[in-house]
Amino acid sequence: MIRHENISLKTYHTFGLEVKARVLVEYESEAELKSLLEEFRGEKILPIGQGSNLLFTHDFDGVVLVSRMHRARALQETKEDVLIEAEGGLVLDELIGQLTDMHLCGLENLSGIPGTVGASAIQNVGAYGVEAKDVISSVRAIAIATGEERIFTPEECRFGYRDSIFKNELRGQYIVTGVTYRLTKDGPYHLDYGNLSEAIEGEPSPETIREAVLRIRAAKLPDVRELGSAGSFFKNPVISSEHFTRLHKQYPQMPYYPQEDGFKIPAAWIIDTLGWKGKREGGAQVYEKQPLVIVNRDNASADDIVRLAAAITASVREQFGIEIHPEVNYI
Ligand SMILES: Cc1cc2nc3c(=O)[nH]c(=O)nc-3n(C[C@H](O)[C@H](O)[C@H](O)COP(=O)(O)OP(=O)(O)OC[C@H]3O[C@@H](n4cnc5c(N)ncnc54)[C@H](O)[C@@H]3O)c2cc1C
């Protein structure tokens, strides 16, 4: 276990902002986690993974808990599939690399998404037509208030678009210590999203799909080791059929995806159409290659990012009558 007091969080989150935490502890076992929860009972607790979806708006006057539990093991195997249990602190992309090497299918489309196994369940991460929920079989968690363990079924997790019960009814109440994924031995592969199928070199397999996804991502997303960001800043909005019909007349080129409750419109397209690409607010900038991403171009402060995001939100509301919401977690 490693403890820090009054520590800079700059290297603990991918926006790279100069903010501090009163206490930060890196723990290596569930026993350590339980004793920390007892020690800090009643205090503000923030579990983080790689900090790749966080916006610290100010110094954090509480206890940040970082999991360094990073093992994975096979629990059960049948002719068709394998159940793999991974610990919450394992980097998701490391797990995916190991799984594709073993030719196990299910998570390859999520290659290259920063962050940990624990957060994959909190956020229900997704890319290229696949979401974590498609392969999650159960989620193990510890209650912050009591230290009690609980296993959640996928139904109990109430997964939605970048959403789960842990961001709603149970917000701030559990720390995810492990996720079990069901991986298959022979597909199916999901190749019909964007330009994925053309980017695959050779026959589709977990390995070739992973390579293609990593190549596409590297071309359009900033590498957080060089340029701070938290990935897509906003979620894609879903609008009503009436609203869609009106907008579609005005913008016939507008891309859209029919949903059960209306039409999903890519927020990147809206933001681009409004001319935000490359625009700056202090050190924060709308990324030139992908307008859904806000980057820390030049020593941005949290205020710069908050102001830029608020200005984009207001202009989308004014011009399109659409309310967009952040995907990034404001702390
Ligand atoms: C360049 C870039 C590209 C990205 N691309 C994608 C993408 O394609 N698809 C996508 O879905 N996301 C994407 N993201 C967002 C991000 O990678 C995911 O949201 C990821 O799941 C965050 O993982 P993390 O470990 O860094 O979590 P953090 O950012 O540290 O935390 C995210 C939230 O989860 C909570 N949390 C973290 N770990 C735990 C735990 N063990 N128990 C309880 N709560 C926890 C935190 O309190 C916080 O609320 C991208 C981010 C970046 C920077």
The ligand as an ORCA input file, in Angstrom:
! r2SCAN-3c Opt
* xyz 0 1
  C      -8.112      9.354    -25.517
  C      -9.329      8.736    -24.863
  C     -10.169      7.943    -25.610
  C     -11.306      7.358    -25.026
  N     -12.111      6.570    -25.804
  C     -13.191      5.985    -25.251
  C     -14.030      5.131    -26.039
  O     -13.780      4.876    -27.210
  N     -15.127      4.592    -25.433
  C     -15.421      4.823    -24.118
  O     -16.423      4.285    -23.637
  N     -14.644      5.630    -23.353
  C     -13.545      6.204    -23.880
  N     -12.749      7.024    -23.118
  C     -13.135      7.296    -21.732
  C     -12.433      6.389    -20.697
  O     -11.401      5.669    -21.304
  C     -13.430      5.405    -20.061
  O     -14.493      6.093    -19.459
  C     -12.758      4.499    -19.019
  O     -13.670      3.517    -18.583
  C     -12.278      5.246    -17.781
  O     -11.504      4.344    -17.041
  P     -10.601      4.826    -15.839
  O     -10.054      3.617    -15.182
  O      -9.604      5.808    -16.300
  O     -11.690      5.507    -14.903
  P     -11.626      6.927    -14.199
  O     -11.601      7.993    -15.231
  O     -10.541      6.925    -13.191
  O     -13.037      6.939    -13.470
  C     -14.226      7.055    -14.208
  C     -15.424      6.941    -13.242
  O     -15.467      5.627    -12.702
  C     -15.295      5.649    -11.282
  N     -14.425      4.504    -10.985
  C     -13.234      4.186    -11.550
  N     -12.801      3.007    -11.085
  C     -13.725      2.577    -10.188
  C     -13.873      1.409     -9.369
  N     -12.959      0.434     -9.360
  N     -14.969      1.307     -8.587
  C     -15.912      2.278     -8.567
  N     -15.836      3.401     -9.309
  C     -14.762      3.531    -10.122
  C     -14.662      6.982    -10.957
  O     -14.992      7.408     -9.653
  C     -15.305      7.861    -12.023
  O     -16.605      8.221    -11.649
  C     -11.596      7.605    -23.662
  C     -10.726      8.393    -22.899
  C      -9.602      8.951    -23.488
  C      -8.685      9.790    -22.650
*
